[in-house]
Amino acid sequence: MKLHWSALLALLLLPFPTLASTAHDTLPLTQSTIGYAALLIFAMAYTLVMLEEYLQLRKSKPVLLAAGIIWAMIGYVYSQHDQIEVAKAALEHNLLEYAELLLFLLVAMTYISAMEERRLFDALQAWMVGKGFNFRALFWLTGILAFFISPIADNLTTALLMCAVVLKVAGNNPKFINLACINIVIAANAGGAFSPFGDITTLMVWQAGHVSFAEFMPLFVPSLINYIIPAFIMSLFVPNSKPNVVHEHIELKRGARRIVGLFILTIATAVAFHAVLHFPPVMGMMMGLAYLQFFGFFLRKTLKTSLHKKAARAIANRDDYALKRLGSVVPFDVFRRVSHAEWDTLLFFYGVVMCVGGLSLLGYLSVISEVMYTQWDPMWANVMVGILSAIVDNIPVMFAVLTMDPSMSMGNWLLVTLTAGVGGSLLSIGSAAGVALMGAAHGKYTFFGHLKWMPVIALGYIASIVCHMALNGGLF
């Protein structure tokens, strides 16, 4: 489930998570009053999140409250048993995981906001409209781009980029926006499943040594099937009409293309920090924020000179429109871009990371994992991992599987990698990409809007599993 929700983490390549504390020090609380109360509180908060579009209640509010209550109960019980340090260590692990997620997302969102302010998405919209693409062509174009970009840039960042394009191009057509966002989530999650850098769960399996870098490639065709089947069916419901937007020439603001280059350099820096130095990729992302800050400083310092040159050229050409446009130029401000991040989504991630981390410390994730891998066939257990990842979060589920370290064939390790990666597409809150898009396209891409298409998405999920078993049967 792409990080899903819990840590959405989607984000490109966060470090191997240490979700709970050391298992041998934890208290057995799965059948306690505190344990049952935590489950109930989480379920209630989850329900309020699903009803966001009807209650008009921001999704961050219930999970923030639930996280506080759950950890307050955990702290009380552990203090009564003189083991508060165990709970504190688990809490700090989860806070560290969220801090890395927050900073990673913040940089990605800041770059996207900067590109929007420099009118890159307006220019892309104008290009698409100028090419005469109809809604169906736009549906396929954004989905295919998401599928092939996510293995490199990670599913979350990719989904945010493509969503920004859809919102610019769609005009006043909420039905298309909903379908296009669902398509982007499925594509980004599927594209991230066959790359160690596409999803946090694939990164975890790779780091654990169960699958080498090259051994992920057999998942390419199953991942493609997972995307193509629901995309084809949904495309039949996308109108052939063209967006009701007027084509216009868009002039990029100064530095727009260089910001794209800096964003690519930032992603490369994050990958290098992880692959070469074995540091958390967030270090590279924060270094990338410095690239943007220095470039913003350069733009501000050279603004006057640039305006003088452009004004002289406009006067020489007697271009009154250009002169008028120059009068409205605003200096680039990085911190203003930071303030435009989707804070409801970022706080929602905090709530989910802490809620799921609390349930993990209580022992529920370990119990579920043990039942699945000791009493079930590994194949069915791995299929269920994908379904669970759509409901809870693929990060702690995969962490529990890796902690148990069940004896499985390469085929089954690839299967659990696939299902954990694409299973989150079943629900909008099942992946980091889905959660982020609910914030980016607030009110247009919703939980229930996604839920209506779950049977179609499930067809892709089943087909990808069948395809993997057929094509890669020799690995089982």
GIGIVEN-V681311 format. One record per residue. N is the residue number from 1. RES is the residue in three letters. SS is DSSP state (h for helix, s for strand, l for the rest). D_LAST is the distance of its C-alpha to the last C-alpha in Angstrom with 2 decimals. Layout:
BEGIN
n=N res=RES ss=SS d_last=D_LAST
n=N res=RES ss=SS d_last=D_LAST
END
This chain:
BEGIN
n=1 res=MET ss=l d_last=23.02
n=2 res=LYS ss=l d_last=24.36
n=3 res=LEU ss=l d_last=26.25
n=4 res=HIS ss=h d_last=27.53
n=5 res=TRP ss=h d_last=29.96
n=6 res=SER ss=h d_last=30.39
n=7 res=ALA ss=h d_last=30.19
n=8 res=LEU ss=l d_last=29.76
n=9 res=LEU ss=l d_last=29.55
n=10 res=ALA ss=l d_last=28.12
n=11 res=LEU ss=l d_last=29.76
n=12 res=LEU ss=l d_last=28.55
n=13 res=LEU ss=l d_last=27.61
n=14 res=LEU ss=l d_last=28.93
n=15 res=PRO ss=l d_last=28.40
n=16 res=PHE ss=l d_last=25.86
n=17 res=PRO ss=l d_last=27.35
n=18 res=THR ss=l d_last=28.84
n=19 res=LEU ss=l d_last=29.37
n=20 res=ALA ss=l d_last=30.86
n=21 res=SER ss=l d_last=32.84
n=22 res=THR ss=l d_last=31.85
n=23 res=ALA ss=h d_last=30.29
n=24 res=HIS ss=h d_last=32.42
n=25 res=ASP ss=h d_last=35.61
n=26 res=THR ss=l d_last=35.00
n=27 res=LEU ss=l d_last=36.88
n=28 res=PRO ss=l d_last=35.26
n=29 res=LEU ss=l d_last=36.41
n=30 res=THR ss=l d_last=33.84
n=31 res=GLN ss=l d_last=36.30
n=32 res=SER ss=l d_last=39.45
n=33 res=THR ss=h d_last=41.93
n=34 res=ILE ss=h d_last=41.11
n=35 res=GLY ss=h d_last=37.40
n=36 res=TYR ss=h d_last=38.14
n=37 res=ALA ss=h d_last=40.74
n=38 res=ALA ss=h d_last=38.34
n=39 res=LEU ss=h d_last=35.87
n=40 res=LEU ss=h d_last=38.81
n=41 res=ILE ss=h d_last=40.17
n=42 res=PHE ss=h d_last=36.89
n=43 res=ALA ss=h d_last=36.50
n=44 res=MET ss=h d_last=40.10
n=45 res=ALA ss=h d_last=39.68
n=46 res=TYR ss=h d_last=36.54
n=47 res=THR ss=h d_last=38.58
n=48 res=LEU ss=h d_last=41.38
n=49 res=VAL ss=h d_last=39.04
n=50 res=MET ss=h d_last=37.87
n=51 res=LEU ss=l d_last=41.55
n=52 res=GLU ss=h d_last=42.62
n=53 res=GLU ss=h d_last=43.73
n=54 res=TYR ss=h d_last=45.91
n=55 res=LEU ss=h d_last=47.32
n=56 res=GLN ss=l d_last=47.77
n=57 res=LEU ss=l d_last=46.61
n=58 res=ARG ss=l d_last=44.76
n=59 res=LYS ss=h d_last=41.20
n=60 res=SER ss=h d_last=41.78
n=61 res=LYS ss=h d_last=44.53
n=62 res=PRO ss=h d_last=42.75
n=63 res=VAL ss=h d_last=39.83
n=64 res=LEU ss=h d_last=42.31
n=65 res=LEU ss=h d_last=44.31
n=66 res=ALA ss=h d_last=41.35
n=67 res=ALA ss=h d_last=40.05
n=68 res=GLY ss=h d_last=43.53
n=69 res=ILE ss=h d_last=43.94
n=70 res=ILE ss=h d_last=40.54
n=71 res=TRP ss=h d_last=41.12
n=72 res=ALA ss=h d_last=44.73
n=73 res=MET ss=h d_last=43.64
n=74 res=ILE ss=h d_last=41.11
n=75 res=GLY ss=h d_last=43.84
n=76 res=TYR ss=h d_last=46.31
n=77 res=VAL ss=h d_last=44.12
n=78 res=TYR ss=h d_last=43.05
n=79 res=SER ss=h d_last=46.67
n=80 res=GLN ss=h d_last=47.80
n=81 res=HIS ss=l d_last=45.52
n=82 res=ASP ss=l d_last=46.66
n=83 res=GLN ss=l d_last=43.16
n=84 res=ILE ss=h d_last=43.96
n=85 res=GLU ss=h d_last=42.73
n=86 res=VAL ss=h d_last=39.16
n=87 res=ALA ss=h d_last=39.40
n=88 res=LYS ss=h d_last=41.15
n=89 res=ALA ss=h d_last=38.41
n=90 res=ALA ss=h d_last=35.78
n=91 res=LEU ss=h d_last=38.14
n=92 res=GLU ss=h d_last=38.64
n=93 res=HIS ss=h d_last=34.92
n=94 res=ASN ss=h d_last=34.66
n=95 res=LEU ss=h d_last=37.84
n=96 res=LEU ss=h d_last=36.56
n=97 res=GLU ss=h d_last=33.37
n=98 res=TYR ss=h d_last=35.63
n=99 res=ALA ss=h d_last=38.13
n=100 res=GLU ss=h d_last=35.57
n=101 res=LEU ss=h d_last=34.43
n=102 res=LEU ss=h d_last=38.06
n=103 res=LEU ss=h d_last=39.18
n=104 res=PHE ss=h d_last=36.25
n=105 res=LEU ss=h d_last=36.85
n=106 res=LEU ss=h d_last=40.58
n=107 res=VAL ss=h d_last=40.49
n=108 res=ALA ss=h d_last=38.24
n=109 res=MET ss=h d_last=40.53
n=110 res=THR ss=h d_last=43.61
n=111 res=TYR ss=h d_last=42.57
n=112 res=ILE ss=h d_last=41.83
n=113 res=SER ss=h d_last=45.21
n=114 res=ALA ss=h d_last=46.90
n=115 res=MET ss=h d_last=45.51
n=116 res=GLU ss=h d_last=46.71
n=117 res=GLU ss=h d_last=50.13
n=118 res=ARG ss=l d_last=50.41
n=119 res=ARG ss=l d_last=49.86
n=120 res=LEU ss=h d_last=46.66
n=121 res=PHE ss=h d_last=45.17
n=122 res=ASP ss=h d_last=48.52
n=123 res=ALA ss=h d_last=48.47
n=124 res=LEU ss=h d_last=44.95
n=125 res=GLN ss=h d_last=46.11
n=126 res=ALA ss=h d_last=49.19
n=127 res=TRP ss=h d_last=47.16
n=128 res=MET ss=h d_last=44.93
n=129 res=VAL ss=h d_last=48.00
n=130 res=GLY ss=h d_last=49.87
n=131 res=LYS ss=l d_last=47.16
n=132 res=GLY ss=l d_last=47.65
n=133 res=PHE ss=l d_last=44.09
n=134 res=ASN ss=s d_last=43.98
n=135 res=PHE ss=h d_last=41.90
n=136 res=ARG ss=h d_last=39.05
n=137 res=ALA ss=h d_last=38.89
n=138 res=LEU ss=h d_last=39.03
n=139 res=PHE ss=h d_last=36.21
n=140 res=TRP ss=h d_last=33.89
n=141 res=LEU ss=h d_last=35.30
n=142 res=THR ss=h d_last=34.73
n=143 res=GLY ss=h d_last=31.22
n=144 res=ILE ss=h d_last=30.09
n=145 res=LEU ss=h d_last=31.78
n=146 res=ALA ss=h d_last=30.05
n=147 res=PHE ss=h d_last=26.58
n=148 res=PHE ss=h d_last=27.27
n=149 res=ILE ss=h d_last=29.38
n=150 res=SER ss=h d_last=27.20
n=151 res=PRO ss=h d_last=24.59
n=152 res=ILE ss=h d_last=27.66
n=153 res=ALA ss=h d_last=30.10
n=154 res=ASP ss=l d_last=27.79
n=155 res=ASN ss=h d_last=27.56
n=156 res=LEU ss=h d_last=30.66
n=157 res=THR ss=h d_last=33.09
n=158 res=THR ss=h d_last=31.99
n=159 res=ALA ss=h d_last=32.52
n=160 res=LEU ss=h d_last=35.94
n=161 res=LEU ss=h d_last=37.00
n=162 res=MET ss=h d_last=36.09
n=163 res=CYS ss=h d_last=37.66
n=164 res=ALA ss=h d_last=40.85
n=165 res=VAL ss=h d_last=40.97
n=166 res=VAL ss=h d_last=40.49
n=167 res=LEU ss=h d_last=43.25
n=168 res=LYS ss=h d_last=45.57
n=169 res=VAL ss=h d_last=44.94
n=170 res=ALA ss=h d_last=44.74
n=171 res=GLY ss=l d_last=48.34
n=172 res=ASN ss=l d_last=49.22
n=173 res=ASN ss=l d_last=46.27
n=174 res=PRO ss=h d_last=44.32
n=175 res=LYS ss=h d_last=42.18
n=176 res=PHE ss=h d_last=40.87
n=177 res=ILE ss=h d_last=40.33
n=178 res=ASN ss=h d_last=38.22
n=179 res=LEU ss=h d_last=36.03
n=180 res=ALA ss=h d_last=35.80
n=181 res=CYS ss=h d_last=34.83
n=182 res=ILE ss=h d_last=32.06
n=183 res=ASN ss=h d_last=30.85
n=184 res=ILE ss=h d_last=31.06
n=185 res=VAL ss=h d_last=29.12
n=186 res=ILE ss=h d_last=26.21
n=187 res=ALA ss=h d_last=26.35
n=188 res=ALA ss=h d_last=26.69
n=189 res=ASN ss=h d_last=23.85
n=190 res=ALA ss=h d_last=21.48
n=191 res=GLY ss=h d_last=22.78
n=192 res=GLY ss=h d_last=22.25
n=193 res=ALA ss=l d_last=18.55
n=194 res=PHE ss=l d_last=17.51
n=195 res=SER ss=l d_last=20.02
n=196 res=PRO ss=l d_last=20.50
n=197 res=PHE ss=l d_last=24.09
n=198 res=GLY ss=l d_last=23.68
n=199 res=ASP ss=l d_last=23.10
n=200 res=ILE ss=h d_last=23.67
n=201 res=THR ss=h d_last=20.25
n=202 res=THR ss=h d_last=18.56
n=203 res=LEU ss=h d_last=21.23
n=204 res=MET ss=h d_last=20.52
n=205 res=VAL ss=h d_last=16.83
n=206 res=TRP ss=h d_last=18.07
n=207 res=GLN ss=h d_last=20.98
n=208 res=ALA ss=l d_last=19.04
n=209 res=GLY ss=l d_last=17.30
n=210 res=HIS ss=l d_last=13.65
n=211 res=VAL ss=l d_last=13.38
n=212 res=SER ss=l d_last=16.06
n=213 res=PHE ss=l d_last=18.37
n=214 res=ALA ss=h d_last=17.19
n=215 res=GLU ss=h d_last=13.45
n=216 res=PHE ss=h d_last=14.48
n=217 res=MET ss=l d_last=15.60
n=218 res=PRO ss=l d_last=12.57
n=219 res=LEU ss=h d_last=13.62
n=220 res=PHE ss=h d_last=17.06
n=221 res=VAL ss=h d_last=16.95
n=222 res=PRO ss=h d_last=15.34
n=223 res=SER ss=h d_last=17.97
n=224 res=LEU ss=h d_last=20.63
n=225 res=ILE ss=h d_last=19.94
n=226 res=ASN ss=h d_last=20.22
n=227 res=TYR ss=h d_last=23.64
n=228 res=ILE ss=h d_last=25.00
n=229 res=ILE ss=h d_last=24.86
n=230 res=PRO ss=h d_last=26.91
n=231 res=ALA ss=h d_last=29.02
n=232 res=PHE ss=h d_last=30.03
n=233 res=ILE ss=h d_last=31.04
n=234 res=MET ss=h d_last=32.92
n=235 res=SER ss=h d_last=34.63
n=236 res=LEU ss=l d_last=36.33
n=237 res=PHE ss=l d_last=38.21
n=238 res=VAL ss=l d_last=39.31
n=239 res=PRO ss=l d_last=42.88
n=240 res=ASN ss=l d_last=43.83
n=241 res=SER ss=l d_last=46.88
n=242 res=LYS ss=s d_last=47.48
n=243 res=PRO ss=l d_last=47.87
n=244 res=ASN ss=l d_last=51.37
n=245 res=VAL ss=l d_last=52.03
n=246 res=VAL ss=l d_last=54.70
n=247 res=HIS ss=l d_last=53.71
n=248 res=GLU ss=l d_last=55.37
n=249 res=HIS ss=l d_last=55.30
n=250 res=ILE ss=l d_last=53.73
n=251 res=GLU ss=l d_last=54.86
n=252 res=LEU ss=l d_last=52.44
n=253 res=LYS ss=l d_last=54.03
n=254 res=ARG ss=l d_last=54.58
n=255 res=GLY ss=l d_last=51.54
n=256 res=ALA ss=h d_last=48.94
n=257 res=ARG ss=h d_last=46.99
n=258 res=ARG ss=h d_last=47.24
n=259 res=ILE ss=h d_last=45.69
n=260 res=VAL ss=h d_last=42.64
n=261 res=GLY ss=h d_last=42.51
n=262 res=LEU ss=h d_last=42.87
n=263 res=PHE ss=h d_last=40.01
n=264 res=ILE ss=h d_last=37.71
n=265 res=LEU ss=h d_last=39.07
n=266 res=THR ss=h d_last=38.41
n=267 res=ILE ss=h d_last=34.71
n=268 res=ALA ss=h d_last=34.54
n=269 res=THR ss=h d_last=36.41
n=270 res=ALA ss=h d_last=34.01
n=271 res=VAL ss=h d_last=31.01
n=272 res=ALA ss=h d_last=33.04
n=273 res=PHE ss=h d_last=33.96
n=274 res=HIS ss=h d_last=30.34
n=275 res=ALA ss=h d_last=28.92
n=276 res=VAL ss=l d_last=32.00
n=277 res=LEU ss=l d_last=33.79
n=278 res=HIS ss=l d_last=30.96
n=279 res=PHE ss=l d_last=33.34
n=280 res=PRO ss=l d_last=32.60
n=281 res=PRO ss=l d_last=32.64
n=282 res=VAL ss=h d_last=35.42
n=283 res=MET ss=h d_last=37.75
n=284 res=GLY ss=h d_last=37.30
n=285 res=MET ss=h d_last=37.85
n=286 res=MET ss=h d_last=41.06
n=287 res=MET ss=h d_last=42.18
n=288 res=GLY ss=h d_last=41.62
n=289 res=LEU ss=h d_last=43.95
n=290 res=ALA ss=h d_last=46.56
n=291 res=TYR ss=h d_last=46.17
n=292 res=LEU ss=h d_last=47.08
n=293 res=GLN ss=h d_last=49.91
n=294 res=PHE ss=h d_last=51.50
n=295 res=PHE ss=h d_last=51.20
n=296 res=GLY ss=h d_last=52.83
n=297 res=PHE ss=h d_last=55.61
n=298 res=PHE ss=h d_last=56.09
n=299 res=LEU ss=h d_last=56.34
n=300 res=ARG ss=h d_last=58.92
n=301 res=LYS ss=h d_last=61.01
n=302 res=THR ss=l d_last=61.16
n=303 res=LEU ss=h d_last=61.56
n=304 res=LYS ss=h d_last=65.36
n=305 res=THR ss=h d_last=65.39
n=306 res=SER ss=h d_last=62.81
n=307 res=LEU ss=h d_last=64.79
n=308 res=HIS ss=h d_last=68.02
n=309 res=LYS ss=h d_last=66.56
n=310 res=LYS ss=h d_last=65.12
n=311 res=ALA ss=h d_last=68.35
n=312 res=ALA ss=h d_last=70.44
n=313 res=ARG ss=h d_last=68.29
n=314 res=ALA ss=h d_last=68.52
n=315 res=ILE ss=h d_last=72.31
n=316 res=ALA ss=h d_last=72.67
n=317 res=ASN ss=l d_last=70.75
n=318 res=ARG ss=l d_last=72.54
n=319 res=ASP ss=l d_last=69.22
n=320 res=ASP ss=h d_last=70.24
n=321 res=TYR ss=h d_last=66.75
n=322 res=ALA ss=h d_last=65.26
n=323 res=LEU ss=h d_last=67.98
n=324 res=LYS ss=h d_last=67.32
n=325 res=ARG ss=h d_last=63.58
n=326 res=LEU ss=h d_last=64.28
n=327 res=GLY ss=l d_last=66.37
n=328 res=SER ss=l d_last=63.38
n=329 res=VAL ss=l d_last=61.13
n=330 res=VAL ss=l d_last=59.70
n=331 res=PRO ss=l d_last=58.58
n=332 res=PHE ss=l d_last=54.86
n=333 res=ASP ss=l d_last=54.08
n=334 res=VAL ss=h d_last=50.68
n=335 res=PHE ss=h d_last=51.38
n=336 res=ARG ss=h d_last=52.30
n=337 res=ARG ss=h d_last=48.85
n=338 res=VAL ss=h d_last=47.31
n=339 res=SER ss=h d_last=49.34
n=340 res=HIS ss=l d_last=47.80
n=341 res=ALA ss=l d_last=44.30
n=342 res=GLU ss=l d_last=42.90
n=343 res=TRP ss=h d_last=43.85
n=344 res=ASP ss=h d_last=42.99
n=345 res=THR ss=h d_last=39.34
n=346 res=LEU ss=h d_last=39.45
n=347 res=LEU ss=h d_last=41.05
n=348 res=PHE ss=h d_last=38.60
n=349 res=PHE ss=h d_last=35.77
n=350 res=TYR ss=h d_last=37.77
n=351 res=GLY ss=h d_last=38.13
n=352 res=VAL ss=h d_last=34.49
n=353 res=VAL ss=h d_last=33.37
n=354 res=MET ss=h d_last=35.94
n=355 res=CYS ss=h d_last=35.30
n=356 res=VAL ss=h d_last=31.57
n=357 res=GLY ss=h d_last=32.30
n=358 res=GLY ss=h d_last=34.80
n=359 res=LEU ss=h d_last=32.45
n=360 res=SER ss=h d_last=29.92
n=361 res=LEU ss=h d_last=32.75
n=362 res=LEU ss=h d_last=33.71
n=363 res=GLY ss=l d_last=30.29
n=364 res=TYR ss=h d_last=28.93
n=365 res=LEU ss=h d_last=25.79
n=366 res=SER ss=h d_last=24.83
n=367 res=VAL ss=h d_last=25.59
n=368 res=ILE ss=h d_last=23.42
n=369 res=SER ss=h d_last=20.44
n=370 res=GLU ss=h d_last=20.97
n=371 res=VAL ss=h d_last=21.27
n=372 res=MET ss=h d_last=18.08
n=373 res=TYR ss=h d_last=15.87
n=374 res=THR ss=h d_last=17.87
n=375 res=GLN ss=h d_last=18.79
n=376 res=TRP ss=l d_last=16.03
n=377 res=ASP ss=l d_last=12.45
n=378 res=PRO ss=h d_last=10.53
n=379 res=MET ss=h d_last=9.47
n=380 res=TRP ss=h d_last=13.23
n=381 res=ALA ss=h d_last=14.31
n=382 res=ASN ss=h d_last=12.77
n=383 res=VAL ss=h d_last=14.45
n=384 res=MET ss=h d_last=17.57
n=385 res=VAL ss=h d_last=17.59
n=386 res=GLY ss=h d_last=18.38
n=387 res=ILE ss=h d_last=21.10
n=388 res=LEU ss=h d_last=22.54
n=389 res=SER ss=h d_last=22.70
n=390 res=ALA ss=h d_last=24.94
n=391 res=ILE ss=h d_last=27.26
n=392 res=VAL ss=l d_last=27.47
n=393 res=ASP ss=l d_last=26.00
n=394 res=ASN ss=h d_last=22.64
n=395 res=ILE ss=h d_last=24.00
n=396 res=PRO ss=h d_last=24.79
n=397 res=VAL ss=h d_last=21.76
n=398 res=MET ss=h d_last=19.43
n=399 res=PHE ss=h d_last=21.87
n=400 res=ALA ss=h d_last=21.57
n=401 res=VAL ss=h d_last=17.77
n=402 res=LEU ss=h d_last=18.18
n=403 res=THR ss=h d_last=21.12
n=404 res=MET ss=h d_last=19.29
n=405 res=ASP ss=l d_last=16.57
n=406 res=PRO ss=l d_last=14.11
n=407 res=SER ss=l d_last=11.81
n=408 res=MET ss=l d_last=8.31
n=409 res=SER ss=l d_last=5.30
n=410 res=MET ss=h d_last=6.22
n=411 res=GLY ss=h d_last=4.33
n=412 res=ASN ss=h d_last=6.27
n=413 res=TRP ss=h d_last=9.09
n=414 res=LEU ss=h d_last=9.49
n=415 res=LEU ss=h d_last=9.57
n=416 res=VAL ss=h d_last=12.22
n=417 res=THR ss=h d_last=13.93
n=418 res=LEU ss=h d_last=14.28
n=419 res=THR ss=h d_last=15.52
n=420 res=ALA ss=h d_last=17.82
n=421 res=GLY ss=h d_last=19.17
n=422 res=VAL ss=h d_last=19.98
n=423 res=GLY ss=h d_last=20.58
n=424 res=GLY ss=h d_last=23.93
n=425 res=SER ss=h d_last=25.23
n=426 res=LEU ss=h d_last=25.70
n=427 res=LEU ss=l d_last=28.86
n=428 res=SER ss=h d_last=31.33
n=429 res=ILE ss=h d_last=31.25
n=430 res=GLY ss=h d_last=27.47
n=431 res=SER ss=l d_last=27.44
n=432 res=ALA ss=h d_last=29.83
n=433 res=ALA ss=h d_last=30.44
n=434 res=GLY ss=h d_last=31.51
n=435 res=VAL ss=h d_last=33.74
n=436 res=ALA ss=h d_last=35.38
n=437 res=LEU ss=h d_last=36.13
n=438 res=MET ss=h d_last=37.73
n=439 res=GLY ss=h d_last=40.14
n=440 res=ALA ss=h d_last=40.63
n=441 res=ALA ss=l d_last=41.26
n=442 res=HIS ss=l d_last=42.87
n=443 res=GLY ss=l d_last=44.01
n=444 res=LYS ss=l d_last=42.45
n=445 res=TYR ss=l d_last=38.74
n=446 res=THR ss=l d_last=38.38
n=447 res=PHE ss=h d_last=36.05
n=448 res=PHE ss=h d_last=37.21
n=449 res=GLY ss=h d_last=37.32
n=450 res=HIS ss=h d_last=33.57
n=451 res=LEU ss=h d_last=32.96
n=452 res=LYS ss=l d_last=34.47
n=453 res=TRP ss=l d_last=31.64
n=454 res=MET ss=h d_last=28.77
n=455 res=PRO ss=h d_last=27.98
n=456 res=VAL ss=h d_last=27.64
n=457 res=ILE ss=h d_last=25.48
n=458 res=ALA ss=h d_last=23.25
n=459 res=LEU ss=h d_last=22.78
n=460 res=GLY ss=h d_last=21.41
n=461 res=TYR ss=h d_last=19.13
n=462 res=ILE ss=h d_last=17.70
n=463 res=ALA ss=h d_last=17.61
n=464 res=SER ss=h d_last=15.71
n=465 res=ILE ss=h d_last=12.85
n=466 res=VAL ss=h d_last=13.01
n=467 res=CYS ss=h d_last=13.32
n=468 res=HIS ss=h d_last=10.26
n=469 res=MET ss=h d_last=8.09
n=470 res=ALA ss=h d_last=10.45
n=471 res=LEU ss=h d_last=10.82
n=472 res=ASN ss=l d_last=7.52
n=473 res=GLY ss=h d_last=5.61
n=474 res=GLY ss=h d_last=5.59
n=475 res=LEU ss=h d_last=3.81
n=476 res=PHE ss=l d_last=0.00
END
